[in-house]
Amino acid sequence: MPTVYTAIRRPLITEKGLAKKETEGTLIFDVAPGATKNEVKQAVEALFKVKVETVRTANVLGKERRRGQYAGYKPDWKKAYVRLKKGEKMPEYVSNL
């Protein structure tokens, strides 16, 4: 990956993701399908100036979507669970929730 912005696409802001952030110190990101764990780790450390303990990734299959008789699939995507080291300050990328 040439830059940190191509490895990480966006943070996933869901109720489950915010609960993991508060209780476990884990951030969840939508990442590029070709991004490796090391690339995700380096990108998070560079963007948010924090230390990363572990990175877990999951490939998510796209769901089927229908419009009347026509059916198609949403694209497959990859997400990463990034756990920060103990004592690290959580980045605030969510406001007004």
Backbone as ProteinMPNN parsed JSONL, in Angstrom:
{"seq_chain_A": "MPTVYTAIRRPLITEKGLAKKETEGTLIFDVAPGATKNEVKQAVEALFKVKVETVRTANVLGKERRRGQYAGYKPDWKKAYVRLKKGEKMPEYVSNL", "coords_chain_A": {"N_chain_A": [[0.837, -1.181, 0.0], [0.666, 2.178, -0.912], [0.083, 4.553, 0.606], [-1.104, 5.557, 3.913], [-3.749, 6.184, 3.798], [-4.872, 4.627, 1.834], [-4.876, 2.11, 2.889], [-6.61, 2.16, 5.121], [-9.986, 2.671, 4.934], [-12.354, 3.763, 6.208], [-13.653, 4.467, 9.51], [-15.74, 2.11, 11.213], [-18.768, 2.913, 12.41], [-20.837, 1.846, 14.571], [-23.349, 0.588, 16.864], [-22.403, -1.732, 18.098], [-19.677, -1.517, 17.49], [-18.964, 0.86, 18.859], [-19.438, 0.029, 21.472], [-17.477, -1.97, 21.741], [-15.262, -0.34, 21.555], [-15.409, 1.192, 23.907], [-15.422, -0.768, 26.004], [-13.432, -2.751, 25.466], [-11.291, -1.467, 24.298], [-10.937, -1.532, 21.551], [-10.779, -0.72, 18.154], [-12.713, -0.454, 15.142], [-12.375, -0.836, 11.7], [-13.101, -0.212, 8.235], [-11.279, -1.645, 5.77], [-8.918, -1.781, 3.02], [-9.271, -4.446, 0.654], [-6.872, -5.748, -0.037], [-5.123, -5.122, 1.985], [-2.714, -5.834, 4.474], [-2.233, -7.187, 7.834], [-0.021, -5.971, 9.056], [0.247, -3.624, 7.531], [-2.175, -2.333, 8.149], [-1.793, -1.937, 10.883], [0.462, -0.183, 10.896], [-0.691, 1.984, 9.565], [-2.765, 2.829, 11.316], [-1.262, 3.523, 13.578], [0.212, 5.649, 12.499], [-1.777, 7.49, 11.675], [-3.372, 8.05, 13.996], [-1.577, 8.372, 16.067], [-1.018, 6.433, 18.117], [-0.252, 3.418, 19.996], [-0.407, 0.145, 18.781], [-1.656, -2.982, 19.8], [-2.722, -5.552, 18.855], [-3.958, -6.798, 15.682], [-6.82, -7.897, 14.078], [-8.358, -9.394, 11.292], [-11.194, -9.607, 9.064], [-12.894, -11.054, 6.379], [-15.729, -9.985, 4.736], [-18.621, -11.144, 3.264], [-20.538, -9.927, 0.515], [-23.959, -8.906, 0.659], [-27.022, -10.207, -0.777], [-28.996, -8.25, -2.906], [-32.147, -7.052, -3.968], [-34.172, -5.776, -6.595], [-37.2, -5.792, -7.36], [-37.7, -8.155, -9.813], [-35.054, -8.387, -10.39], [-31.876, -9.355, -9.311], [-28.92, -8.893, -7.372], [-25.574, -8.578, -6.044], [-24.051, -6.977, -3.237], [-20.77, -5.54, -2.994], [-17.968, -7.555, -1.824], [-16.126, -7.046, 1.224], [-13.579, -5.936, 3.567], [-12.855, -5.995, 7.032], [-11.233, -4.635, 9.936], [-10.229, -5.348, 13.222], [-8.814, -3.479, 15.63], [-6.811, -3.551, 18.348], [-5.796, -1.482, 20.944], [-2.833, -0.725, 22.877], [-2.528, -1.071, 26.457], [-3.361, 1.764, 28.4], [-3.243, 3.602, 26.355], [-4.6, 6.499, 24.806], [-7.894, 6.764, 23.605], [-8.694, 7.48, 20.247], [-10.782, 10.137, 19.136], [-12.923, 9.92, 16.81], [-15.541, 10.129, 16.461], [-18.209, 12.312, 16.872], [-20.826, 14.144, 18.469], [-22.691, 12.108, 19.134]], "CA_chain_A": [[0.0, 0.0, 0.0], [1.521, 3.351, -0.991], [-0.154, 5.518, 1.677], [-1.95, 5.059, 5.001], [-5.145, 6.43, 3.458], [-5.38, 3.563, 0.987], [-5.05, 0.914, 3.717], [-7.815, 2.353, 5.933], [-10.998, 3.428, 4.199], [-13.18, 4.557, 7.121], [-14.018, 3.743, 10.735], [-17.106, 1.598, 11.254], [-19.423, 3.52, 13.563], [-22.072, 1.139, 14.876], [-23.517, 0.405, 18.305], [-21.482, -2.793, 18.51], [-18.321, -0.983, 17.409], [-18.746, 1.813, 19.946], [-19.365, -0.745, 22.712], [-16.136, -2.577, 21.771], [-14.306, 0.739, 21.789], [-15.472, 1.59, 25.306], [-15.141, -1.84, 26.957], [-12.243, -3.544, 25.162], [-10.209, -0.675, 23.708], [-10.773, -2.029, 20.188], [-11.346, 0.106, 17.096], [-13.091, -1.249, 13.981], [-12.201, -0.066, 10.468], [-13.265, -0.783, 6.904], [-9.948, -1.533, 5.177], [-8.788, -2.259, 1.639], [-9.221, -5.916, 0.622], [-5.501, -6.235, -0.152], [-4.298, -4.642, 3.101], [-2.291, -6.851, 5.431], [-2.319, -6.764, 9.23], [1.072, -5.038, 9.327], [-0.076, -2.344, 6.892], [-3.236, -1.712, 8.944], [-1.166, -1.501, 12.132], [1.272, 1.002, 10.62], [-1.579, 3.085, 9.191], [-3.444, 3.32, 12.523], [-0.263, 4.2, 14.414], [0.59, 6.91, 11.859], [-2.909, 8.42, 11.634], [-3.911, 8.429, 15.301], [-0.47, 8.541, 17.012], [-1.223, 5.507, 19.227], [0.441, 2.143, 19.882], [-1.341, -0.944, 18.511], [-1.261, -4.263, 20.359], [-3.019, -6.607, 17.89], [-4.888, -6.522, 14.585], [-7.534, -9.058, 13.546], [-9.086, -9.009, 10.088], [-12.274, -10.495, 8.649], [-13.466, -10.812, 5.057], [-17.184, -10.004, 4.836], [-19.249, -11.378, 1.97], [-21.593, -8.99, 0.18], [-25.317, -9.436, 0.756], [-27.838, -10.15, -1.983], [-29.959, -7.15, -2.949], [-33.116, -7.255, -5.042], [-35.052, -4.697, -7.068], [-38.204, -6.513, -8.122], [-37.241, -9.463, -10.277], [-33.615, -8.338, -10.623], [-31.092, -9.609, -8.105], [-27.488, -8.657, -7.482], [-24.859, -8.662, -4.78], [-23.183, -5.881, -2.845], [-19.384, -6.039, -3.074], [-17.306, -8.081, -0.643], [-15.253, -6.056, 1.838], [-12.73, -6.435, 4.645], [-12.817, -5.125, 8.196], [-10.129, -4.911, 10.854], [-10.395, -5.038, 14.638], [-7.499, -3.018, 16.074], [-6.764, -3.376, 19.801], [-4.72, -0.592, 21.373], [-2.129, -1.134, 24.089], [-3.06, -0.531, 27.716], [-2.939, 3.113, 28.723], [-3.32, 4.489, 25.192], [-5.81, 7.305, 24.734], [-8.729, 6.403, 22.458], [-8.946, 8.599, 19.33], [-12.178, 10.549, 19.041], [-13.331, 10.193, 15.438], [-16.993, 10.247, 16.486], [-18.672, 13.406, 17.696], [-22.267, 14.412, 18.451], [-23.519, 10.906, 19.243]], "C_chain_A": [[0.887, 1.252, 0.0], [1.312, 4.34, 0.156], [-1.048, 4.903, 2.743], [-3.422, 5.234, 4.662], [-5.713, 5.39, 2.502], [-5.567, 2.274, 1.77], [-6.336, 1.005, 4.53], [-8.792, 3.205, 5.143], [-11.803, 4.339, 5.107], [-13.361, 3.782, 8.415], [-15.469, 3.26, 10.638], [-17.758, 2.084, 12.547], [-20.789, 2.863, 13.726], [-22.191, 1.027, 16.386], [-22.55, -0.645, 18.832], [-20.035, -2.287, 18.515], [-18.004, -0.003, 18.52], [-18.673, 1.104, 21.291], [-18.0, -1.417, 22.845], [-15.071, -1.535, 22.071], [-14.263, 1.099, 23.272], [-15.013, 0.479, 26.256], [-13.801, -2.529, 26.73], [-11.069, -2.739, 24.633], [-9.899, -1.103, 22.286], [-11.476, -1.106, 19.215], [-11.65, -0.779, 15.896], [-13.05, -0.348, 12.747], [-12.596, -0.895, 9.259], [-11.932, -0.558, 6.201], [-9.972, -2.065, 3.751], [-8.671, -3.78, 1.635], [-7.802, -6.475, 0.536], [-4.597, -5.827, 0.996], [-3.968, -5.782, 4.05], [-2.405, -6.297, 6.848], [-1.221, -5.755, 9.57], [0.804, -3.664, 8.723], [-1.163, -1.61, 7.664], [-2.661, -1.173, 10.248], [-0.355, -0.225, 11.93], [0.403, 2.205, 10.289], [-2.275, 3.672, 10.416], [-2.458, 4.062, 13.421], [0.128, 5.547, 13.815], [-0.547, 7.935, 11.907], [-3.301, 8.948, 13.009], [-2.857, 8.611, 16.378], [-0.687, 7.719, 18.288], [-0.4, 4.25, 18.973], [-0.592, 1.028, 19.754], [-0.784, -2.233, 19.097], [-1.474, -5.388, 19.339], [-3.973, -6.096, 16.815], [-5.492, -7.85, 14.147], [-8.335, -8.589, 12.338], [-10.149, -10.05, 9.776], [-12.74, -10.078, 7.264], [-14.971, -10.998, 5.159], [-17.758, -10.168, 3.431], [-20.38, -10.392, 1.747], [-22.967, -9.653, 0.22], [-26.029, -9.345, -0.601], [-28.844, -9.01, -1.85], [-30.857, -7.345, -4.148], [-33.851, -5.962, -5.337], [-36.093, -5.377, -7.948], [-37.69, -7.876, -8.526], [-35.734, -9.517, -10.479], [-32.87, -8.497, -9.305], [-29.62, -9.335, -8.391], [-26.865, -8.755, -6.111], [-24.097, -7.379, -4.516], [-21.746, -6.412, -2.865], [-18.894, -6.599, -1.738], [-16.368, -7.012, -0.094], [-14.52, -6.674, 3.02], [-12.779, -5.464, 5.808], [-11.713, -5.579, 9.136], [-10.515, -4.474, 12.257], [-9.003, -4.71, 15.181], [-7.557, -2.767, 17.574], [-5.552, -2.525, 20.165], [-4.077, -1.119, 22.64], [-2.752, -0.468, 25.304], [-2.491, 0.862, 27.963], [-2.968, 4.083, 27.559], [-4.65, 5.231, 25.193], [-6.575, 6.938, 23.466], [-8.911, 7.622, 21.555], [-10.437, 8.872, 19.231], [-12.492, 10.898, 17.593], [-14.846, 10.284, 15.332], [-17.363, 11.429, 17.38], [-20.18, 13.558, 17.508], [-23.107, 13.142, 18.417], [-24.089, 10.8, 20.626]], "O_chain_A": [[1.777, 1.366, 0.843], [2.287, 4.918, 0.638], [-1.672, 3.865, 2.521], [-4.264, 4.504, 5.186], [-6.933, 5.284, 2.375], [-6.347, 1.417, 1.354], [-7.078, 0.026, 4.62], [-8.471, 4.321, 4.734], [-11.936, 5.534, 4.84], [-13.235, 2.558, 8.418], [-16.316, 3.931, 10.049], [-17.342, 1.706, 13.642], [-21.769, 3.269, 13.101], [-21.244, 1.335, 17.111], [-21.948, -0.466, 19.89], [-19.266, -2.59, 19.428], [-16.902, -0.021, 19.069], [-17.922, 1.53, 22.168], [-17.423, -1.436, 23.933], [-14.092, -1.818, 22.762], [-13.182, 1.291, 23.829], [-14.291, 0.752, 27.215], [-13.104, -2.858, 27.69], [-9.961, -3.265, 24.526], [-8.748, -1.049, 21.852], [-12.636, -0.748, 19.42], [-10.934, -1.75, 15.647], [-13.608, 0.749, 12.742], [-12.45, -2.118, 9.251], [-11.496, 0.583, 6.048], [-10.929, -2.718, 3.333], [-8.035, -4.349, 2.522], [-7.561, -7.589, 1.002], [-3.411, -6.155, 0.984], [-4.83, -6.593, 4.388], [-2.641, -5.105, 7.047], [-1.469, -4.791, 10.294], [1.107, -2.646, 9.346], [-1.088, -0.391, 7.823], [-3.007, -0.069, 10.67], [-0.476, 0.714, 12.716], [0.72, 3.326, 10.686], [-2.365, 4.893, 10.543], [-2.787, 5.116, 13.965], [0.353, 6.501, 14.56], [-0.305, 9.117, 12.152], [-3.536, 10.145, 13.176], [-3.198, 8.971, 17.505], [-0.557, 8.235, 19.398], [0.093, 4.041, 17.865], [-1.547, 0.973, 20.529], [0.393, -2.549, 18.926], [-0.529, -6.098, 18.993], [-4.689, -5.112, 17.003], [-4.771, -8.81, 13.878], [-8.924, -7.508, 12.362], [-10.035, -11.213, 10.162], [-12.955, -8.894, 7.004], [-15.443, -12.041, 5.613], [-17.414, -9.415, 2.52], [-21.105, -10.054, 2.684], [-23.115, -10.82, -0.144], [-25.685, -8.522, -1.45], [-29.463, -8.835, -0.801], [-30.402, -7.752, -5.217], [-34.117, -5.16, -4.442], [-35.888, -5.52, -9.153], [-37.288, -8.669, -7.675], [-35.187, -10.594, -10.716], [-33.197, -7.85, -8.31], [-29.144, -9.524, -9.51], [-27.56, -8.991, -5.123], [-23.562, -6.762, -5.437], [-21.539, -7.621, -2.761], [-19.34, -6.18, -0.67], [-15.872, -6.171, -0.843], [-14.809, -7.801, 3.422], [-12.748, -4.25, 5.609], [-11.312, -6.743, 9.138], [-11.054, -3.386, 12.463], [-8.118, -5.566, 15.19], [-8.271, -1.871, 18.027], [-4.429, -2.81, 19.748], [-4.697, -1.87, 23.393], [-3.415, 0.563, 25.195], [-1.301, 1.109, 27.763], [-2.741, 5.277, 27.752], [-5.69, 4.668, 25.534], [-5.99, 6.815, 22.39], [-9.25, 8.698, 22.047], [-11.251, 7.949, 19.242], [-12.344, 12.051, 17.189], [-15.382, 10.492, 14.243], [-16.886, 11.532, 18.51], [-20.731, 13.138, 16.49], [-24.133, 13.103, 17.738], [-24.818, 9.853, 20.923]]}, "name": "protein", "num_of_chains": 1, "seq": "MPTVYTAIRRPLITEKGLAKKETEGTLIFDVAPGATKNEVKQAVEALFKVKVETVRTANVLGKERRRGQYAGYKPDWKKAYVRLKKGEKMPEYVSNL"}
